[in-house]
Amino acid sequence: MAGDQEAVRRVEELRALVRHHEYRYYVLDSPEISDSEYDRLFRELQTLEAAHPELLTPDSPTQRIGGAPLAGFHQVRHLEPMLSLANAKNEDELRAWHARTMKLAQEAGAELGDLQFVLEPKIDGLAISLRYEAGKLSVGATRGNGEVGEDVTQNLRTIGTVPLAFLPGADPVPPVVEVRGEVYLPLEAFSRLNEQRIAARESTFANPRNAAAGSLRQLDPKVTASRPLSTWFYGVGNVEGEFFERHSEVLDWLKKSGFRVNPEVRLARTLPEIEKGCRWWEEHRDRLDYDIDGVVVKLDSRELQAALGAVGRDPRWAVAYKFAPSTAQTRLIHIGINVGRTGVLNPYAILEPVEVGGVTVGQATLHNEADIQRKDLREGDMVILQRAGDVIPQVVAPLTDLRTGAEKVFRMPEDCPSCGTAVVRAPGEVAVRCPNPDCPARRVEAVKHFVSKAAMDIDGVGDKLVERLFQLGMVKDSADVYLLSAEDLAGLERLGDKSAANIIGAIEASKSRPFARVLFALGMPHVGSENAELLMRRFGSMDRLRDASAEDIGQTPGIGPIIAESVFDYVHDPRNLSLIARLAAAGVTMAAVEGAAASAAGPLAGKTLVLTGTLPGLSRQAATGLIERAGGKVTGAVTAKTDYVVLGAEPGSKLDRARELGTELLDEDGLRRVAEA
């Protein structure tokens, strides 16, 4: 009996919570919790009601489709309800849905071998329904509660991707049809909009979905028109006279009629194909310019869709395979400072731990002081955290309407937090630096860079081991790495004889790294891997580079006066000369091997190439090496001086720029052909 009373209490509590958060999300566009937290509450309520069916009531949030329409707009009744979707949180739940669907389809008389599914990206935007009469837009409405939405026709007409009429030649043209889609705000536009609102001292949007909803629900269409909203269309509701046998036919008809349909929609027949398609979308979501939070899987047969029907709020013939959320809300507890190898003070966010993108995050990048000021981030703020794919988590914006007044404005420290030296800021630079070359933090970071994969690539010597070696006084600079012995390392905690021997072997192997890698590993200010390669080709050895004047260095193609001055200062600093001498004494390469600098006479000599997309048989690093060995140069932007653009899978905007300029395009085979000619 006590258990039943506890269930009653918890059900009522959950219903009140879900109703409150639905109102904040659907009506006010101002959620207080993340989508994943809302889903957790909703699923708990569903589970309790399933265990205690006697507690189920018609007014439970689980028995309705969405939230109430805003009072500021006229109401529009959809000719066919806009249903929601059941969620599959993982592959086990996806498999369970597939098994149920196959069973129901078989009971409905379907031949299982003939079944086909459609996989569509689940756009994280605002659902809309457009009613067309004789091929012309008559009414545009939000989803609302699924039965009744809000009339936002005038606002929708301002969006360039919303057809005001079907394209000429559209066939068929139903007398009346509801077209279903999603309004969204591109990610770059979302960032710009929040920055504008911060500058205007207005509250920021929590995510692109809320920004799109807030933009579409403006009483003044001019405000909507000022925001770069876009749309994807994915289906139809009511169709006067049924013209379509398959959902895939609907998508083809939409495209031919002038609607924007996602080009990456996929078809699948088997469960492994469905799972593969879902994984593909999850792996590629961070390459999109819009948010997706999952994949919608639908039975293709519309006849079978009608036969399977819906249960409560969810159609039986479709499911949303949900991804781990790429954005979350959490509190910015404190802004810490890291000191880099060149002395730059880098701020970072210390956060209340939160799960985002499938991992628990407690820290995030903040770039620099100017970025913090531009976003108006303050210690104590509730903030929007974003993590897409394997990208380092970033703080996007503060939730300014949740401020209490206790938040603290950030100020960059006047003294280095590592050594206490007064920091400096060079004229015209954003960065604040510690000028002390003996700063402990700078020395540690310099060695971390030296041993990193992109530099000397010393396998087994990671950041944590470098820090331990510094703490124990075994290493004070990069040259000390070559003085380590297997006995030294074997005595460290968690490092046995075999691991120690492997590390010493990796240190020994690093001595023969190409001279360009050594130049990069030294960590000269402004000298990345590309500039190091240019310096190697021009001078060929450390001795020749040291003997060159700043003016001579600046005459190297691709090396400007600021970089030249930086290199000159570095190779004439007594401390650096001592380090270079000790590295040379240890056997580290200090000159290009015979013929390496002669690549300037190779088949790509004097040519500039740009890489875009993923090549099937070459990593970006390998492709760059192939080009540079042939005498070519790889740059990041397509300009009038670019000779070739090398295209891989899913090229970005660089392809559009190349076409504008008429730049010659190469695939991987073409690259090999010109590089090995």
Secondary structure, DSSP 8 states (H G I E B T S, - for coil): -HHHHHHHHHHHHHHHHHHHHHIIIIISS--SS-HHHHHHHHHHHHHHHHH-GGG--TTSGGGS-S----TTS-EEE-SS------EE-SHHHHHHHHHHHHHHHHHTT--GGG--EEEEEEE-SEEEEEEEETTEEEEEEE-TTSSEEEB-HHHHTTSTTS-SB--TT-S---SEEEEEEEEE--HHHHHHHHHHHHHTT----SSHHHHHHHHHT-SSHHHHHTS--EEEEEEEEEESS---SBHHHHHHHHHHHT----TT-EEESSHHHHHHHHHHHHHHGGGSSS-EEEEEEEESBHHHHHHH-EETTEETTEEEEE---SEEEEEEEEEEEEE-TTSBEEEEEEEEEEEETTEEEEEEE---HHHHHHHT-EET-EEEEE--TTS--EEEEE-GGG--S--EE----SB-TTT--B-B--TT-S--B---TT-HHHHHHHHHHHHSTTTT--TT--HHHHHHHHHTTS-SSGGGGGG--HHHHHTSTT--HHHHHHHHHHHHHHTTS-HHHHHHHTT-TT--HHHHHHHHHHH-BHHHHHHS-HHHHHTSTT--HHHHHHHHHHHT-HHHHHHHHHHHHTT---B--TTTGGGGGSTTTT-EEEEESB-SS--HHHHHHHHHHTT-EEESS--TT--EEEE-BS--HHHHHHHHHT-EEE-HHHHHHHH--
